[in-house]
Amino acid sequence: MIVDRKETILKINSFLIEEFELEEDQLVPDALLKDDLDIESLDFVDIAVILENNFGVKVTSEHLGKILTLHDLYQFVIDYKQN
């Protein structure tokens, strides 16, 4: 499956802005989800549900432990969709 990287990033950014009231200028690839974007541990459950509903991506707690930056989140979804 060919994944449109830019479209995927825009969709992820859109739900982060909407669900977590983030500003677009905060959403840089090297932003740390917890430290820079103030996403709490419980918020990761919401992110997992949103990813599953919007992208069909199954996220485990093991996956979430490895997703530290916004780039990690983008790449996880893109890699998952390509497999």
C-alpha positions in Angstrom: 0.0 0.0 0.0 1.3 3.4 -0.9 1.0 5.8 2.0 0.8 9.5 1.5 3.2 10.8 4.1 2.1 14.4 3.9 -1.6 13.5 4.2 -0.9 11.2 7.2 1.0 14.0 9.0 -1.8 16.5 8.3 -4.4 14.1 9.7 -2.4 13.4 12.8 -1.7 17.1 13.3 -5.4 17.9 12.8 -6.6 15.5 15.5 -3.8 16.7 17.9 -4.9 20.3 17.5 -8.6 19.4 17.9 -8.3 16.8 20.7 -5.5 18.3 22.8 -6.0 22.0 22.0 -2.5 22.4 20.6 -1.3 25.2 18.3 -0.1 24.3 14.8 3.3 25.9 15.5 3.9 23.5 18.3 3.7 20.5 16.0 7.3 20.2 14.8 8.7 16.7 14.2 11.2 16.8 17.1 8.6 17.9 19.7 8.5 15.6 22.6 5.0 14.4 23.2 5.2 14.6 27.0 7.6 17.4 27.6 6.9 19.8 24.7 3.3 19.0 24.0 2.2 18.2 27.6 0.5 15.0 26.5 -0.1 13.0 29.7 0.0 9.2 30.1 -3.8 8.9 30.0 -3.9 11.0 26.8 -1.9 8.2 25.1 -5.0 5.9 25.5 -7.0 8.5 23.6 -4.3 8.7 20.9 -4.4 5.0 20.5 -8.2 5.0 20.1 -8.0 7.9 17.6 -5.3 6.1 15.6 -7.3 2.9 15.5 -10.5 4.7 14.5 -8.9 7.0 11.9 -6.1 4.9 10.5 -6.9 1.3 11.5 -3.7 1.2 13.5 -3.5 -1.1 16.4 -1.4 0.4 19.1 -0.1 -1.5 22.1 1.4 -0.1 25.3 4.7 -1.4 24.0 4.4 0.7 20.9 3.4 3.7 22.9 6.5 3.4 25.1 8.7 3.8 22.0 6.8 6.8 20.7 8.6 9.8 22.2 8.4 12.5 19.6 5.9 13.7 17.1 8.1 12.2 14.3 8.0 8.8 16.1 4.2 9.0 16.0 4.1 9.9 12.3 6.6 7.2 11.4 4.7 4.6 13.5 1.5 5.2 11.6 3.2 5.4 8.2 5.1 2.2 8.8 2.0 0.4 10.1 0.0 1.5 7.1 2.6 0.3 4.7 2.6 -3.3 6.1 
